[in-house]
Amino acid sequence: MTVPAQPAHGGEDTTDSTAADALRGVVLGIDGVTAVFPSRPLWQRLPAGALSLLQGGAADAEDGPLVEGGGTGPLQVTVRLGVSDSARTPDVVRAVASAVRGHLAPAEVSVSVTVARISAK
């Protein structure tokens, strides 16, 4: 089940898109991050988007980190990003994972970070 990203202060009343935008902003705020890509590759998003359009809805515009949770386990956060070629990629990945955990605190969070592109900023 996909759930909205919760803000760090928990008591705020935000929409799903606002919470997702906030988490995306946290990731983009990390030194060395040049872009945040959809957490699921295009080939995984196409079937759901096509079905939604056929049913008269809007296509899913998810373009940031994916937060999934269910049961009693930790939230699973998946982030795909671009990194500057002048940054140390392992340091950027660790900083992103730490920032996501801090943003979603006090929830228990498991973060998966994938670097999809390394480019000049």
Secondary structure, DSSP 8 states (H G I E B T S, - for coil): -B-----TTS-----HHHHHHHHHHHHHTSTTEEEEE-SS-HHHHHHHHHHHHHTT-------S-EEE--TTS-EEEEEEEEEETTS-HHHHHHHHHHHHHHHTTTS-EEEEEEEEEEE--
